[in-house]
């Protein structure tokens, strides 16, 4: 279990150093751990270390939690992104199916972005759309892989397909912007 952080912020380091020196000169010997914490807190203008810790706890409770902030920006893997982008032609059509599973999923995200949202498509309609998005002649593979990746939902009889609305990863969003 990690220890709670107790930040110490002072307006003037010079005055902190002078106050520390003055308190240490009045002592005989080296202060213990807790006593040193109290000396630091008093030099920073607090009554003692408990007061400093209580102020830090109140400040942490008032500070926004990570859930309240925007999520951290996910880094983009530029090498993977470029490798997958090369699978697409200049018109944005998928010219070849990537060999790596991660690259395949990124390519599927690009195709997903070109499917209509909130529209139910028949198997024939989604097949026609996929035929218009690739050049290697296997729309059934793309349809099946979109479902396996969780990017489209289909009924158990495979008659109706619908795009699953979800936010893409940082890599997928970058690829979608490039295609």
C-alpha positions as CSV (number, residue, x, y, z in Angstrom):
1,X,0.0,0.0,0.0
2,X,1.4,3.4,-1.0
3,X,1.7,6.2,1.5
4,X,-0.4,9.3,1.0
5,X,1.3,12.3,-0.6
6,X,1.7,15.3,1.7
7,X,2.7,18.2,-0.6
8,X,4.6,21.1,1.0
9,X,4.3,24.4,-0.9
10,X,6.0,27.6,0.4
11,X,5.9,31.0,-1.1
12,X,9.5,31.8,-0.3
13,X,12.2,29.1,-0.1
14,X,14.6,31.5,1.5
15,X,12.4,32.2,4.4
16,X,11.8,28.4,4.8
17,X,15.6,27.9,5.0
18,X,16.0,30.6,7.6
19,X,13.2,29.2,9.7
20,X,14.6,25.7,9.5
21,X,18.1,26.9,10.5
22,X,16.7,28.8,13.4
23,X,14.8,25.8,14.7
24,X,17.7,23.4,14.2
25,X,20.1,25.8,16.1
26,X,17.9,25.6,19.2
27,X,18.3,21.8,19.3
28,X,21.0,19.6,20.7
29,X,21.7,16.7,18.2
30,X,19.9,15.5,15.1
31,X,16.1,15.5,15.3
32,X,14.1,12.3,14.8
33,X,11.9,11.6,11.8
34,X,8.6,12.9,13.3
35,X,10.3,15.9,14.9
36,X,11.9,16.8,11.6
37,X,8.5,16.6,9.9
38,X,7.2,19.0,12.6
39,X,10.1,21.4,12.1
40,X,9.5,21.4,8.4
41,X,5.8,22.1,8.9
42,X,6.4,24.9,11.3
43,X,9.0,26.5,9.0
44,X,6.4,26.4,6.2
45,X,4.0,28.4,8.6
46,X,1.9,25.5,9.9
47,X,1.3,24.6,13.5
48,X,2.7,21.0,13.1
49,X,2.9,18.1,10.6
50,X,-0.6,17.0,11.5
51,X,-2.0,20.4,10.4
52,X,0.0,20.1,7.2
53,X,-1.3,16.6,6.5
54,X,-4.9,17.7,7.3
55,X,-4.6,20.6,4.8
56,X,-3.3,18.2,2.1
57,X,-6.2,15.8,2.7
58,X,-8.7,18.7,2.4
59,X,-6.9,19.9,-0.8
60,X,-7.0,16.4,-2.2
61,X,-10.7,16.0,-1.5
62,X,-11.4,19.3,-3.2
63,X,-9.1,18.6,-6.2
64,X,-10.8,17.0,-9.1
65,X,-10.4,13.2,-9.4
66,X,-9.1,11.6,-12.5
67,X,-12.6,10.5,-13.4
68,X,-13.7,14.1,-13.4
69,X,-10.9,15.2,-15.7
70,X,-10.6,14.3,-19.3
71,X,-9.1,10.9,-19.8
72,X,-5.4,10.9,-20.5
73,X,-4.5,11.2,-24.1
74,X,-3.5,7.8,-25.5
75,X,-0.3,7.8,-27.4
76,X,-0.5,6.9,-31.1
77,X,1.7,4.1,-32.5
78,X,2.9,5.9,-35.6
79,X,4.7,2.8,-37.0
80,X,1.6,0.6,-36.8
81,X,-0.5,3.4,-38.1
82,X,1.7,3.9,-41.2
83,X,1.9,0.1,-41.8
84,X,-1.9,-0.1,-41.8
85,X,-2.4,3.1,-43.9
86,X,-0.3,1.5,-46.6
87,X,-3.0,-1.3,-46.9
88,X,-5.4,1.4,-48.2
89,X,-5.3,3.0,-51.6
90,X,-5.4,6.7,-52.4
91,X,-9.2,6.6,-52.6
92,X,-9.5,5.1,-49.1
93,X,-10.3,1.6,-50.3
94,X,-8.7,-1.4,-48.5
95,X,-6.4,-2.9,-51.1
96,X,-5.0,-5.8,-49.1
97,X,-5.9,-7.5,-45.8
98,X,-3.1,-7.0,-43.2
99,X,-1.4,-10.1,-41.8
100,X,-1.2,-9.0,-38.1
101,X,-4.3,-9.2,-36.0
102,X,-3.8,-5.8,-34.5
103,X,-3.4,-4.2,-38.0
104,X,-6.5,-6.0,-39.1
105,X,-8.5,-4.5,-36.3
106,X,-7.3,-1.1,-37.1
107,X,-8.3,-1.6,-40.8
108,X,-11.7,-2.8,-39.6
109,X,-12.1,0.5,-37.6
110,X,-11.5,2.4,-40.9
111,X,-14.2,0.4,-42.6
112,X,-16.5,0.7,-39.5
113,X,-16.3,4.5,-39.8
114,X,-17.7,4.3,-43.4
115,X,-20.8,2.3,-42.4
116,X,-23.9,4.3,-41.6
117,X,-24.7,4.7,-37.9
118,X,-28.1,3.8,-36.4
119,X,-29.2,2.0,-39.6
120,X,-30.2,-1.6,-39.8
121,X,-28.7,-3.2,-42.9
122,X,-29.5,-6.5,-44.5
123,X,-26.8,-9.0,-45.2
124,X,-26.9,-8.0,-48.9
125,X,-26.8,-4.3,-48.1
126,X,-23.7,-4.6,-45.8
127,X,-22.1,-6.8,-48.4
128,X,-22.6,-4.2,-51.1
129,X,-21.2,-1.5,-48.9
130,X,-18.1,-3.6,-48.0
131,X,-17.6,-4.5,-51.7
132,X,-17.3,-0.8,-52.4
133,X,-14.8,-0.3,-49.6
134,X,-12.2,-2.9,-50.6
135,X,-10.4,-4.3,-53.6
136,X,-9.3,-7.8,-52.7
137,X,-12.7,-9.5,-53.2
138,X,-13.6,-11.0,-49.9
139,X,-16.5,-9.0,-48.4
140,X,-17.6,-12.1,-46.4
141,X,-14.3,-12.0,-44.5
142,X,-14.7,-8.3,-43.7
143,X,-18.3,-8.8,-42.6
144,X,-17.4,-11.7,-40.3
145,X,-14.4,-9.9,-38.9
146,X,-16.4,-6.7,-38.2
147,X,-18.7,-8.8,-36.2
148,X,-15.9,-10.8,-34.4
149,X,-14.2,-7.5,-33.5
150,X,-17.5,-6.2,-31.9
151,X,-17.8,-3.3,-34.4
152,X,-21.1,-4.5,-35.9
153,X,-23.9,-6.4,-34.3
154,X,-25.9,-9.0,-36.2
155,X,-29.0,-11.0,-35.5
156,X,-28.6,-14.7,-34.8
157,X,-30.0,-15.6,-38.3
158,X,-27.4,-13.1,-39.8
159,X,-30.1,-11.2,-41.7
160,X,-29.7,-7.8,-40.1
161,X,-26.5,-5.9,-39.3
162,X,-26.0,-2.7,-37.4
163,X,-22.9,-0.7,-36.6
164,X,-22.0,-0.7,-32.9
165,X,-21.5,2.9,-31.7
166,X,-18.4,3.2,-29.6
167,X,-15.4,5.5,-29.4
168,X,-12.4,4.3,-31.4
169,X,-9.0,4.0,-29.8
170,X,-6.4,6.7,-30.4
171,X,-4.7,4.7,-33.2
172,X,-8.1,3.9,-34.9
173,X,-9.2,7.5,-34.7
174,X,-5.9,8.6,-36.2
175,X,-6.3,6.1,-39.1
176,X,-9.9,7.1,-39.7
177,X,-8.7,10.7,-40.0
178,X,-6.1,9.7,-42.5
179,X,-8.3,7.5,-44.8
